[in-house]
């Protein structure tokens, strides 16, 4: 008889955002007239920029013509997009890459989860705490996590990122083979300076570790001392895989397009991780549609860059509104600068889920409990800047009204 992957049975009952959706749905059923504003899930609300839409319309027309129709896309991505990525995201920042080191995909979430396919199941994994849940859950599925006890997985190394260390993790006290880092950070919004990242790269090289670097939010960096790619750091090509996304940069959350970079210099046990990932993708992935990749390419045009800058500024303004409003209401707040996320301490005597319930019932605003991101997230709460400007302002006004007293 068939058997199942019993690691899936170890997972907590639901994904964090599924639990939030169920709680909100139950409240709306009890209160059908409630006007709920969500600042919870990191989904964008602004439409795709005109440059992308125009490019995608043109690509649709090409798909309607036998002479320009395209079938299966290349698993690694079309050359026109790979070349645009290499030039604009790397070469223009002084980083030399070959297009064969870039892999276009349907989302950074998928890449962050699937990358484990090319690593042994006996590898020790280290994560920041709090952390984006996908890093942990996918390693649970793969069998690297051990058992869940006391809010933690027995084989995962947790690196607390707390108020005491400025929400920036210290090196793990034990060896880790795979180290997940995300900066600007989800959920805390903390950025990473060049000096801080250099220390991490040096550490990984000493330890023979691989850094899995999620830079999905690099477009929100405004601090000139914060690198936009890990490969701006000396030695990073020998120890780092980078994940990038068009979701938060260009509103592709529903369109689905991202990429990861695996330098050919990066080897484990004498084997190129680039070649392993290329083989994995050729077997398990059919590529991103031509229409979508043409839309992504348009981001890098002169007009596209202008429109993207305006889009990012819109969400950055929302982040400032939330940050200043929460400060006015008496909260201790971090994030918002260099990031679309705002990380706040919940009132004393409340858990993060208690605060979720109060916020939902008294302000009709939805956010994300910090405990859903890991043990060190308890006592904190995440809000996002991805709502509309009008609704974001309304949400903040409600929160201030409830908590300012």
MOZIPE-V157043 format. One record per pair of residues at least 4 apart in sequence whose ideal C-beta (glycine too) atoms are under 6 Angstrom apart, sorted by the first residue. I is the first residue (numbers start at 1). J is the second residue. If there is no record, write none. Layout:
i = <I | I>
j = <J | J>
This chain:
i = <7 | 7 | 7 | 8 | 10 | 11 | 14 | 14 | 16 | 16 | 17 | 20 | 24 | 27 | 27 | 34 | 35 | 36 | 37 | 37 | 37 | 38 | 39 | 39 | 39 | 39 | 39 | 40 | 40 | 40 | 42 | 43 | 44 | 44 | 44 | 45 | 45 | 45 | 46 | 46 | 48 | 48 | 48 | 49 | 50 | 51 | 51 | 51 | 51 | 51 | 52 | 52 | 55 | 55 | 55 | 56 | 56 | 59 | 59 | 59 | 60 | 62 | 63 | 70 | 73 | 73 | 74 | 75 | 75 | 75 | 75 | 76 | 77 | 77 | 77 | 78 | 79 | 80 | 81 | 81 | 81 | 81 | 82 | 82 | 83 | 84 | 84 | 84 | 85 | 85 | 86 | 86 | 86 | 86 | 87 | 88 | 88 | 90 | 90 | 95 | 97 | 101 | 101 | 102 | 102 | 103 | 103 | 104 | 104 | 105 | 105 | 105 | 106 | 106 | 106 | 107 | 107 | 108 | 108 | 108 | 108 | 108 | 109 | 110 | 111 | 111 | 112 | 112 | 113 | 113 | 116 | 116 | 117 | 118 | 118 | 118 | 119 | 121 | 121 | 121 | 123 | 123 | 124 | 124 | 125 | 125 | 125 | 125 | 126 | 126 | 126 | 126 | 126 | 127 | 127 | 127 | 127 | 128 | 128 | 128 | 129 | 129 | 129 | 129 | 130 | 130 | 130 | 130 | 130 | 131 | 131 | 131 | 132 | 133 | 134 | 135 | 139 | 139 | 140 | 145 | 145 | 145 | 146 | 146 | 146 | 147 | 148 | 151 | 152 | 157 | 157 | 157 | 159 | 159 | 160 | 161 | 161 | 162 | 167 | 167 | 168 | 171 | 172 | 176 | 177 | 178 | 179 | 179 | 180 | 181 | 181 | 182 | 182 | 183 | 183 | 184 | 184 | 184 | 184 | 185 | 187 | 187 | 187 | 188 | 188 | 189 | 189 | 189 | 189 | 191 | 191 | 192 | 192 | 193 | 193 | 194 | 194 | 197 | 198 | 201 | 201 | 201 | 204 | 204 | 204 | 205 | 205 | 210 | 211 | 211 | 212 | 213 | 213 | 213 | 214 | 215 | 215 | 216 | 216 | 217 | 217 | 218 | 219 | 219 | 220 | 220 | 220 | 221 | 221 | 221 | 222 | 223 | 227 | 230 | 230 | 230 | 231 | 236 | 237 | 237 | 238 | 241 | 242 | 243 | 244 | 245 | 246 | 246 | 246 | 246 | 247 | 247 | 250 | 250 | 252 | 255 | 257 | 257 | 257 | 262 | 262 | 262 | 264 | 266 | 267 | 267 | 280 | 281 | 288 | 288 | 298 | 299 | 299 | 315 | 315 | 318 | 318 | 319 | 319 | 319 | 321 | 321 | 321 | 322 | 322 | 322 | 323 | 323 | 323 | 325 | 325 | 326 | 326 | 326 | 327 | 328 | 329 | 329 | 329 | 331 | 332 | 333 | 334 | 335 | 335 | 335 | 335 | 336 | 340 | 340 | 341 | 341 | 342 | 343 | 343 | 344 | 345 | 346 | 346 | 346 | 346 | 346 | 350 | 350 | 352 | 352 | 352 | 352 | 352 | 353 | 355 | 356 | 357 | 358 | 359 | 359 | 362 | 363 | 363 | 363 | 365 | 365 | 367 | 367 | 368 | 370 | 370 | 370 | 371 | 371 | 373 | 387 | 387 | 399 | 400>
j = <140 | 141 | 143 | 141 | 140 | 140 | 18 | 19 | 133 | 372 | 41 | 40 | 366 | 31 | 360 | 364 | 364 | 364 | 365 | 391 | 395 | 366 | 367 | 383 | 384 | 387 | 395 | 366 | 367 | 368 | 384 | 253 | 251 | 253 | 386 | 386 | 387 | 388 | 251 | 311 | 52 | 53 | 251 | 307 | 54 | 298 | 301 | 303 | 304 | 307 | 295 | 298 | 294 | 295 | 298 | 291 | 295 | 290 | 291 | 294 | 291 | 68 | 69 | 290 | 287 | 290 | 287 | 281 | 282 | 285 | 287 | 103 | 81 | 82 | 104 | 293 | 83 | 297 | 104 | 293 | 296 | 297 | 99 | 102 | 99 | 88 | 297 | 300 | 89 | 102 | 90 | 91 | 97 | 99 | 91 | 92 | 300 | 95 | 97 | 231 | 101 | 261 | 263 | 259 | 261 | 259 | 260 | 259 | 288 | 110 | 111 | 258 | 110 | 256 | 288 | 256 | 258 | 112 | 216 | 243 | 245 | 258 | 134 | 114 | 243 | 260 | 134 | 243 | 134 | 138 | 138 | 142 | 280 | 276 | 277 | 280 | 123 | 142 | 143 | 144 | 177 | 178 | 176 | 177 | 139 | 144 | 156 | 178 | 157 | 159 | 172 | 176 | 179 | 131 | 135 | 136 | 180 | 159 | 161 | 169 | 158 | 160 | 374 | 376 | 187 | 373 | 374 | 376 | 377 | 135 | 373 | 374 | 186 | 137 | 138 | 180 | 144 | 145 | 145 | 153 | 155 | 156 | 153 | 154 | 155 | 154 | 153 | 375 | 375 | 172 | 174 | 176 | 169 | 172 | 376 | 167 | 169 | 376 | 188 | 190 | 190 | 203 | 176 | 209 | 209 | 210 | 209 | 211 | 212 | 211 | 213 | 186 | 214 | 191 | 192 | 191 | 217 | 338 | 339 | 190 | 341 | 373 | 382 | 335 | 343 | 335 | 339 | 341 | 343 | 226 | 338 | 196 | 197 | 225 | 226 | 225 | 227 | 233 | 233 | 233 | 235 | 236 | 209 | 211 | 239 | 235 | 239 | 239 | 239 | 240 | 241 | 230 | 240 | 242 | 243 | 242 | 244 | 245 | 248 | 248 | 339 | 228 | 249 | 312 | 338 | 339 | 340 | 226 | 228 | 338 | 338 | 338 | 232 | 236 | 240 | 242 | 236 | 240 | 263 | 265 | 265 | 262 | 261 | 260 | 259 | 258 | 250 | 252 | 257 | 296 | 252 | 253 | 299 | 308 | 257 | 292 | 288 | 292 | 296 | 273 | 274 | 277 | 274 | 273 | 271 | 272 | 284 | 285 | 292 | 293 | 304 | 304 | 308 | 340 | 385 | 385 | 392 | 336 | 340 | 385 | 392 | 393 | 396 | 342 | 383 | 396 | 333 | 336 | 342 | 396 | 400 | 331 | 333 | 344 | 333 | 400 | 400 | 403 | 404 | 344 | 345 | 344 | 343 | 339 | 341 | 342 | 343 | 342 | 384 | 385 | 382 | 384 | 383 | 380 | 382 | 381 | 380 | 350 | 352 | 355 | 379 | 381 | 354 | 355 | 369 | 370 | 371 | 378 | 381 | 369 | 381 | 369 | 361 | 362 | 363 | 365 | 402 | 398 | 399 | 402 | 395 | 398 | 381 | 383 | 382 | 377 | 380 | 381 | 377 | 378 | 377 | 391 | 392 | 403 | 404>
